[in-house]
Amino acid sequence: MPFYVNTCMVRYIRKAVAGIMVASVGVSALQVQVAAADAAMPNPGWGTVFAIRADTGAIVNADEAVATEKEARPTALKTIYMDSTSYTSRPQETDADPFVTADGSDVRDGIVATNVLPFGTKVRLPTVFGDRIFTVHDRMNARYSYRIDVWSNDLTKAKQYGVKRRIPVEVVDWGDNKTQWAARAEKIKQERLAKRRVKEIALK
């Protein structure tokens, strides 16, 4: 028995066939993308946990990522137990120039004062500040031996810090005990020369 179709049915069939072909091509492309992703992803076996790096978006082995992070953390070369306090740049807490440290540096966040470590030594106070690194640039009153003083620009916070007894101070890099006084003197000299030149030019 012959099967007759009209023009409308022909158009419908053509559209249906075209749709099936497009869908088939899309599925094939998706399969190719998935296969490429599988090939790019490491496959060490079951039980491996992966992590995505926040900086690059790369997929890495979580165990390796943790190991890398641990390697990046400086190793403590020595641990010394000291009392710890905090100080500010008030004249009553420092000497005649409260904004210059004992080694000739400018006071700033991240410096500490102690009498038992060389200038430039980098330390951690893990029980108070975690992995944060501080640098020795200042000294304390001679009567303090095993004490470390953390500089602060906030008097209220310095008072709240109080006295922390026998906390571990981890040395992560020994300083060379060099001072900055020569460099500071040269800087002051150059600043004075620059001011003098400006005045001379203004008088011409």
HELIX and SHEET records of a PDB file:
HELIX    1   1 THR A    7  ALA A   40  1                                  34    
HELIX    2   2 ALA A   62  ALA A   72  1                                  11    
HELIX    3   3 PRO A  126  PHE A  129  1                                   4    
HELIX    4   4 LEU A  155  TYR A  161  1                                   7    
HELIX    5   5 TRP A  181  LEU A  203  1                                  23    
SHEET    1   A 2 PHE A  50  ILE A  52  0                                        
SHEET    2   A 2 ILE A  59  ASN A  61 -1                                        
SHEET    1   B 7 LYS A  78  TYR A  87  0                                        
SHEET    2   B 7 ARG A 147  TRP A 151  1                                        
SHEET    3   B 7 ILE A 111  THR A 114 -1                                        
SHEET    4   B 7 ILE A 133  ASP A 138  1                                        
SHEET    5   B 7 LYS A 122  ARG A 124 -1                                        
SHEET    6   B 7 LYS A 164  ASP A 173 -1                                        
SHEET    7   B 7 LYS A  78  TYR A  87 -1                                        
END                                                                             
